[in-house]
Amino acid sequence: MLDDTSKGHLQHMQSLTKEQSKGQNLLPGLELCEDPVLPTVCSEHSFTTFHPERREWAFNHLTVHKSTGALYIGAVNRVYKLSGNLTLQVSHDTGPEDDNKACYPPLIVQPCSEPLVSTNNINKLLLIDYSQNRLLACGSLYQGVCKLLRLDDLFILVEPSHKKEHYLSSVNQTGTMYGVIVPSYGRDGTLFIGTAVDGKQDYFPTISSRKLPRDPESSAMLDYELHTDFVSSLIKIPSDTLALVSHFDIYYIYGFASGNFVYFLTVQPETPENSMSSSGPSNDLFYTSRIVRLCKDDHKFHSYVSLPIGCIQNRVEYRLLQAAYLGKPGRVLAASLNISTQDDVLFAVFSKGQKQYHHPPDDSALCVFSIRDINARIKERMQSCYQGEGNLELNWLLGKDVPCTKAEAVKILQREADGKGLWSVGDEEHESERRIHPSYSAWHFEAIEAQQGSPEQSRNTSACLPSSTANLESEFGPEILAGECSRWSLKHPKGVMAKAKGSSHPVPIDDSFCGLDINQPLGGSQLVTGHTLYTESRDRMTAVTSYVYNGYCVAFVGTKSGRLKKGLVDGDEFLATSALGVTVSEKVFEIPVVAKGSFCV
């Protein structure tokens, strides 16, 4: 709760606002308001407006350049660049074009026998690649191809379309795809994409990581980071899942990067734990909102973890995610959550219950999560599974209950190398303090008996346990094995590795653990619960953003009816100062902060 001093500060801001309120309103789709920290900034004035060429060409996405303040808008058939005061600077045409969703590959690659009709291009993804000064814009035409545009003038740098990796999704509904760019200054970046696939699971992965080369003409543009017969930087929805749940899909509502990880917030139908089909209408399904986490540098997706997320107020569960935003807590909220002001917090809006996702109830809640707490819940889940407790709990992907595998870390008893490459150790017990050379592959192992003696004697396999997996990529510390002992086979040398008796201990899972080739991908059923700040029973909340002012976290929520509400966040409360005099006459989808002192809806 706010103390008396804080309440006085809030009252002072309210009195200032009554004297100094001013604003600009831009319709349809955009409104610009100044001084978002003040309670009633937008009043009933005559407003400047910005319209698309046609009213039906709605705005789909908006992103703001963090340095220049320029606004980039992804709309139906257009990408716009606006100044900070919403003056149009550049317009780039993206449609309409002749197309048919049944054409795969699209007709821009090869002729298509399907009837072609003029088709709108709905913007599905709009991301700024800051490291290369370019804009990634992906649409619904031609199975979901993307363009890389120059930020200054929206000139087309490249439009890759000749490989299947270039087709992201043919779904023409906005709000089903999200992307996160992980820049890497000095080398190529990575694009993480999650998307609905609309039953075309053979064509499109539901989640993947792709290459973003610095050279826009690179043949590797949007290729999967890793793609072999055995392991890839992608996950597809199995056809068996669609046979069980005919309307199954995963909708990606929000995504972000924080620390060493990339996160996605999704909504998906629950899948039955048995083989009974759920082929009824989508309105009969139960839906679950989930948070998915991956390590930024994990090209094998061994770090994939997915847990349900939501919040509870007065025994009422809010589980249908509507919108989310990653921000900073400010001094007051940070103290309430026992985190630092530099930690990230996640604001999320949920509707009540778990049914009717496509027509959610108006009863909704605004909640806040600390990323530190989310990571702690994920670490607890991994620690439990790597101790062999329970199942992987990812039925939609695995199709059955797969038990968790116990894994142990071991000490090295002997190690030797033939020919070039590694180093040798005698037959005394030795704990590894050297890292395996990264050019060696350590995927294939054969169990051997752990016994005293020379390295040659340790090759005896007669009394060993069955073969098991292992991981030799840890740096400075015990290598990680699943099982009692293992023989390792590297790309160049051959050698042995034996477990010293009594030296095994649980796998060390710290805050940066990125998984092994066991116990992955990993799900869970225990709800990650946030702090409920505010509930609304009549006008469903549909968008959220936040802003730090004088140590206070100020949150804004947009509603189904087009209203914008603002208030201070005090850790356990959203102190609504009043609904702002802003109405856009339709549902609010996004509320990005344009710059200090202004925001758009």
Secondary structure, DSSP 8 states (H G I E B T S, - for coil): ---HHHHHHHHHHHHHHHHH--B---TTT--EEE-TTSTT---S--------SSTTS-EEEEEE-TTT--EEEEETTEEEEE-TT--EEEEEE---EEE-TT-SS-TTTS---S--EEE---EEEEEEEGGGTEEEEEESGGGT-EEEEETTT--EEE---SSGGG-------TTSEEEEEE--TTS-EEEEEEE--TT-TTT--SEEEEEE-SSTT-TTTT-BS-B-SS-BSEE---HHHHHHBTT---EEEEEEEETTEEEEEEEEE---SSS--B-S-GGGS-EEEEEEEEETT-SS-TT-EEEEEEEEETTEEEEEEEEEEEE--HHHHHHHHT--TTS-EEEEEEEEBSS-TTS--S-EEEEEEEHHHHHHHHHHHHHHHHTT-SB---HHHHSS--B----EE--BS-B--SSSS---B-SS-B---S---TTS----EE-----SS-TTGGG--TT------EE---SSS--EESSS-BEEB-SS-B--B-B-TT--EE----TT----SSS-SB---S-EE-EEEEEESSS-EEEEEEEEETTEEEEEEEETTSEEEEEEE-SS-EEEEEEEEEE-SS------EEETTEEE-
